[in-house]
Amino acid sequence: MENIDISDILLNGAKSLGIELPLGAVSAFELYYSFLAQRGSCVNLTAITGVEDVARLHFLDSIALLNYAHFKNARVIDVGSGAGFPGVALKIAEPSITLTLLDSTGKRVSFLNNLCALLGFESNCVHARAEDASRTQGFRECFDIAVSRAVARLNILCELCLPFVRVGGIFISMKSFSTDDEVSEATNAIETLGAELLDCFAYNIPETDISNRAVLIRKTASTPDKYPRRFSRIQNSPL
């Protein structure tokens, strides 16, 4: 590991975000970083490397979401989890979460299973496409919070993620700061899928010049049975 104290970065960064990390969280993040550094390049998980960048741009960016929704004791699904951001980082910072990690790539799900075992998590790591999983019993409209850090546009993410959320629950999409056009573009998708735009929260990643956004969408009614459509339809004809 590089000669940079990840504990100082995490503790000071969390304090800047107004988040108190629980006992053992820093050690868990250190294990997470080590495992990611060892295995990440083999599975093509992240282009971000190095203690400082991973701590700030992955770990702190992920746990910032704790400021914008009630995660304590929540049933949370991370859609398109990849290397576990933001889901695993959120679970470390708020251990009461019941976590499901969903990804369509087998190698990534294997990584997540091994990571959760290393960290001692009882998380559900699922190898499936979102549009298929959300039609499965125990997944459709069963989660308090869905989170996604995927790079797809918001109207596409809404169709993939909102079917997992119970009525009254929240979908949080992690976006860059300049996403006004995406939010506006997603208006029809949000309404069609039985939801409403709750708020867009901007936040700065501590000790960086990077500002990101948490877009919060609240489920107000059941998603019509015909959604989500097949992914090719979603891509070719977004709501």
C-alpha positions in Angstrom: 0.0 0.0 0.0 1.3 3.5 -0.8 2.7 5.7 2.0 -0.6 7.6 2.4 -2.7 7.2 5.5 -6.1 6.1 4.2 -7.6 6.4 7.7 -6.9 10.1 7.9 -8.4 10.7 4.4 -11.5 8.8 5.4 -12.0 10.1 8.9 -11.3 13.7 7.8 -13.4 13.4 4.7 -16.3 11.8 6.5 -16.2 14.6 9.1 -16.3 17.2 6.3 -19.4 15.4 4.9 -21.0 15.4 8.4 -20.8 11.6 8.6 -19.6 9.7 11.7 -18.1 6.4 10.6 -18.9 3.4 12.9 -16.3 1.4 14.8 -14.3 -0.8 12.4 -15.3 1.1 9.3 -11.8 2.4 8.5 -10.3 -1.1 8.8 -13.0 -2.4 6.5 -12.3 0.3 3.9 -8.6 -0.6 4.1 -9.4 -4.2 3.4 -11.7 -3.1 0.6 -8.9 -1.0 -1.0 -6.3 -3.8 -0.7 -8.7 -6.3 -2.3 -9.6 -3.9 -5.1 -6.0 -3.1 -5.8 -5.2 -6.8 -6.0 -8.1 -7.9 -8.1 -9.5 -4.8 -9.8 -7.2 -4.9 -12.9 -8.0 -8.6 -13.5 -11.8 -7.9 -13.7 -11.6 -4.4 -15.3 -13.5 -2.9 -12.3 -12.2 0.7 -12.1 -9.9 3.1 -13.9 -9.4 5.0 -10.6 -6.3 3.6 -8.7 -4.2 4.7 -5.8 -5.1 5.1 -2.1 -6.0 8.8 -2.2 -8.1 8.7 -5.4 -10.0 5.5 -4.4 -10.6 6.8 -0.9 -11.9 10.2 -2.1 -13.5 9.4 -5.6 -15.0 6.1 -4.7 -15.4 5.7 -0.9 -16.2 9.2 0.2 -18.3 9.9 -2.9 -20.4 6.8 -2.1 -21.0 7.5 1.5 -22.0 11.1 0.8 -25.4 9.6 -0.1 -26.0 8.9 3.6 -26.9 12.6 3.9 -29.8 12.5 1.5 -31.9 9.5 2.5 -32.7 7.4 5.6 -30.5 4.4 5.1 -30.7 3.0 8.7 -32.3 -0.5 8.6 -33.2 0.1 4.9 -33.4 -2.7 2.3 -31.0 -1.3 -0.4 -30.3 -2.6 -3.9 -27.2 -1.3 -5.9 -28.1 -1.7 -9.6 -25.0 -2.2 -11.8 -22.8 -2.4 -8.7 -19.5 -3.2 -10.6 -16.8 -2.9 -7.9 -19.3 -2.3 -5.2 -19.9 1.5 -5.5 -21.8 2.8 -3.8 -23.4 -0.2 -2.2 -20.5 -1.8 -0.3 -19.2 1.5 0.8 -22.7 2.4 2.1 -22.9 -0.9 4.0 -19.5 -0.3 5.7 -20.6 3.2 6.8 -24.2 2.1 7.8 -24.0 -1.6 8.8 -27.7 -1.8 9.5 -28.4 -1.8 5.7 -29.7 -5.0 4.2 -27.8 -5.0 0.9 -28.3 -6.5 -2.5 -25.6 -6.0 -5.2 -26.8 -6.6 -8.8 -24.6 -6.8 -11.8 -24.9 -8.4 -15.2 -21.3 -9.5 -15.4 -20.3 -12.8 -13.8 -16.7 -11.8 -13.0 -17.9 -8.7 -11.2 -20.4 -10.7 -9.2 -17.7 -13.2 -8.3 -15.5 -10.2 -7.1 -18.4 -8.9 -5.1 -19.1 -12.3 -3.4 -15.4 -12.6 -2.5 -15.3 -9.0 -1.2 -18.4 -9.4 0.9 -17.0 -12.6 2.4 -13.7 -10.8 3.2 -15.6 -8.0 4.9 -18.0 -10.4 6.8 -21.1 -9.1 5.1 -24.3 -11.1 4.6 -25.1 -9.4 1.3 -26.9 -10.9 -1.6 -24.8 -10.7 -4.8 -26.9 -11.3 -7.9 -25.8 -12.1 -11.4 -28.6 -10.8 -13.6 -29.7 -8.0 -15.9 -31.7 -5.4 -14.1 -34.7 -5.7 -16.5 -34.9 -9.4 -15.8 -34.3 -9.3 -12.0 -37.0 -6.6 -11.4 -39.6 -9.0 -12.7 -38.6 -11.7 -10.2 -40.5 -12.3 -6.9 -38.6 -10.8 -4.0 -37.1 -8.1 -6.2 -40.0 -6.1 -7.8 -41.1 -3.2 -5.6 -39.4 -4.8 -2.6 -36.6 -2.3 -1.8 -36.7 0.9 0.3 -33.8 2.4 -1.7 -32.3 1.7 -5.1 -28.9 3.3 -5.8 -27.0 3.4 -9.0 -23.7 5.0 -10.1 -24.1 3.7 -13.7 -23.2 6.0 -16.6 -26.4 5.5 -18.5 -28.7 8.6 -18.9 -31.2 9.1 -16.2 -34.3 8.3 -18.3 -32.8 4.8 -19.0 -31.7 4.3 -15.4 -35.2 5.2 -14.2 -36.7 2.3 -16.2 -34.1 -0.1 -15.0 -34.1 0.9 -11.3 -37.6 2.2 -10.3 -39.3 -1.2 -10.7 -37.2 -2.4 -7.7 -38.4 0.3 -5.4 -41.5 -0.1 -3.2 -44.2 2.6 -3.2 -42.9 5.4 -0.9 -39.3 4.3 -1.5 -36.5 6.2 -3.2 -34.2 5.8 -6.2 -31.0 7.7 -5.9 -29.0 8.2 -9.1 -25.4 9.5 -8.7 -24.6 12.0 -11.4 -22.1 14.7 -12.2 -22.9 18.3 -11.3 -23.9 19.3 -14.8 -26.9 17.1 -15.4 -29.8 19.6 -15.7 -30.5 18.3 -19.2 -30.7 14.7 -18.1 -33.1 15.5 -15.3 -35.3 17.5 -17.6 -35.1 14.7 -20.2 -36.2 12.1 -17.6 -39.4 13.9 -16.7 -41.7 11.6 -18.8 -39.9 8.4 -17.6 -40.3 9.4 -14.0 -44.0 10.1 -14.3 -44.7 7.1 -16.5 -43.0 4.7 -14.1 -45.0 5.9 -11.1 -42.6 8.4 -9.4 -41.8 12.0 -8.9 -38.6 14.0 -8.7 -37.9 14.7 -5.1 -34.7 16.8 -5.2 -31.2 17.2 -6.6 -28.5 17.5 -4.0 -25.1 18.9 -5.0 -22.1 18.0 -2.8 -18.3 18.4 -3.0 -16.0 15.4 -2.6 -13.7 16.5 0.3 -10.3 17.9 -0.6 -11.1 17.9 -4.3 -12.6 20.4 -6.8 -15.2 17.8 -7.9 -18.9 18.5 -7.4 -21.4 15.7 -7.9 -25.1 15.3 -7.6 -27.5 12.9 -5.9 -30.8 12.9 -7.8 -33.6 11.6 -5.6 -36.7 10.2 -7.2 -39.6 9.0 -5.0 -41.9 6.1 -5.9 -45.5 7.3 -5.6 -47.4 4.5 -7.3 -46.7 0.9 -8.6 -44.8 0.8 -11.9 -47.0 -0.5 -14.7 -46.4 -4.2 -15.4 -45.1 -3.6 -18.9 -42.0 -1.9 -17.5 -39.1 -2.5 -17.7 -39.0 -3.4 -21.4 -36.2 -5.4 -23.0 -33.0 -3.4 -22.8 -32.8 -3.0 -26.6 -36.2 -1.3 -26.5 -35.1 0.9 -23.6 -32.0 2.0 -25.4 -33.6 2.5 -28.8 -36.8 4.2 -27.5 -36.2 5.7 -24.1 -39.3 7.0 -22.2 
